[in-house]
Amino acid sequence: MKALQDIVVLDLTRVLAGPYCTMMLADFGADVIKIEIPVKGDDTRGMGPFVNGSSLYYANVNRNKKSVTLNLKEPKGKEMFLALVKKADVVVENYRPGVMDRMGLGYEVLQEANERIIYAAVSGFGSYGRCSARPGYDIIAQAYGGLMSITGEPDGEPLRVGTAIGDVLGGMNLTIGVLMALHARELSGKGQRVDVALVDSVISSLETGTQRYFASGKLPRRIGNRYASAYPYDSFKAKDGSFVIGCGNDKLFNLLCTRVLHREDLLTDPRFLNNALRCENHAALKVEIEKWSTTVTAEEAYDAIDAAGVPAAPINDLYQISHDPHVVEDRQMFIPVKHPVIGDMRVNGNPVKLLDMMPEVVTCAPALGQHNEEIYGQLLGLDKEQLETLAEDHVI
């Protein structure tokens, strides 16, 4: 049994935020039917990196899905889509707000076809509000949502986080919304709209940044790797590089001083008596810690701090995490799959684990329109000859 094995999802999304959501659902058994533009398909089919001319970007977030082609601008395409909606549980889209309405396929139309349908949309600024018509990509969300303003070194430029975190957060939030709506449908018997904005998702992630501003009226500044609400919670230099320490309370600071630094004097230093004072005097405390850490390697520092029961970590690169037994073997965060074009590859694992119904990567990402015959035959009763005619008419 799989957690979502009875759920049928019509996936109109492309690029990352929407496909990330439907990937999460597919990994737990949802039957995700990815509806793509004929000939072209999802934009990421043309985005690198490539192996044997096939996109690893596309392959990573579109595993476990089925692909059909359908031209929603054609009357026959609309008719076929509405027929699919009658047999589905969820429709997911990430067009700019209003596009589905202009195509005659907005929520009200879909609800008439199936009152239990859940219509989930993710966009840059959301489906309502004065900025809703604006286009939005990850970098737009990180900039507009304030994340870039607090990311970077104190004397440096605002920085985008090194991954498309706005898209990933948007995709995760859309997944949460879909699951909430599915449960609500069990109570009400009806579907509803789920609306997620990338900008909202980024703002929600700012946590203490907003609260520091509301409390003081002062704009939070960029502080590098340091955390404003706890210290020592930062990166520190070693002989051969850097590592991080995460002391979130007085007990951990006590362990660091007594078992690692062997500096009991720091515990009675009036600058470091409590967390608030340590945050205020972080620069001085960093100097004291680095008096020790710069005499050892980063690995030696991490091993000593970890042995003392204090949170610490090496600053791993992608080679290191992709060869880490905990990550690869225990948590299964890189899953080997066999792709018919790419060959042997690894996709990112699912971060959610249901211990009785674990996520699985069962099939690799589909070729464009690979499942036209299967889906349109099983769900709409179309035969091979009819499908050939639809292809000739540029409907599929």
C-alpha positions, 0 to 999 in steps of 0.5 A: 500500500502507498499513502496516495495510491488512490489519488489521480493528479493532472499536472500542468506544471513546468520548471520547478515549483509545480513539478516539485510538488507533483514529484512529492505526491508521485513518490508516495504513489499518486498517479501523476499524469503530466500534461505537456505542450505537444512537441516542446514539453516542459521547459526543463526538457531544454535545460541542462545539465544534459547527458546523451541530449536528455535533461537531468534537470527534467529527469530529477523532478519528474520521476514516477510520472506519466507524460501525455501531450495535449494542446489546451488551446484547441477546442478538442484539447479542452474537451479532452482535458475536462473529460480527464478532470472528471476522473481526477482528484487534483489539478496542479498548475503554475501558469501566471494567474488568469491564464487558465481562466482565459483558456476557459479552464478556470476553477469554476469550469473545472468544478462544474465538471467535478465538484470534488476536484482540488485546484492547486496553483503556485505562482510568483505573487499568488492568484489575488492581490495587486501584484498577482499579474506579475511574473515570478521566478525563484530569483524574483521571490528571493529578492521581493520577499526580502531573503536576499537582503539578509543573505551575504557577508556584512560588507557584501552585496545581497545574495541569492541563496545558492539553490532555487529555495523559493521554488522548492519552498513554494513546491513544498507548501503547495504539497501541504496545501493539496494534502490539507484540501484532500483531507478537507474534502473528506469532511465536506465532500467538495474540492477547493482551490489551493493558492501558493505564492513563491513570495509568500513562501519566502517571507514565511521562511524569514522567521526571526528576521521579521521579528527582529525588525518588528521589535527594534524598527531596525533593518536586519543586516547581512551577517554571513553565516552567523545566526542573530538569535544564538551564539556561537552559531556560526562558521569558524576557521580551522587549519585547513578550512572552515566548519560550523558550530550550533550552540543553541543554549547555555548547556551546549556552550558550557560543554563547548567551553569545558570539554573542547576549548578547556576554557572555563574562564569563558563561562564567567566572562561578563561578555558571555554569561548568557545567550543574549550577551554572547550574541551581542559580543559575538565577534569577541567570542569568535576570536576566542574560539578560533584561538583553538580551532585554528590549531587543528584541522576542520575534521579534528575540530568537528570530531572533538566538538561532536564527541562533546555532544555539541552540534557541529558539522563539516561544510560538505561539498556535493562530492562529500554528501553524495558519498556520505553513508548516512545520506546515501545508504541510511536516508536514501537521499540519492536514488539510482535509476536507469533512464532509457536515454541518460543511462544510469543516473541518480535522482534526489531522494524524498525528504519525507519518510512515512515509516510504514509507507516509504516514498519510492522511485519506481519509474524514471521521468517519462519521454514526451507523450510516452503515455498518450496511448495508455492514458487516453485509451484507459481514461477516455476510451480512444483507440490508436487510430483516433490518437493518430488523427488527434496528433495530425490535428495538433491536439496531442 
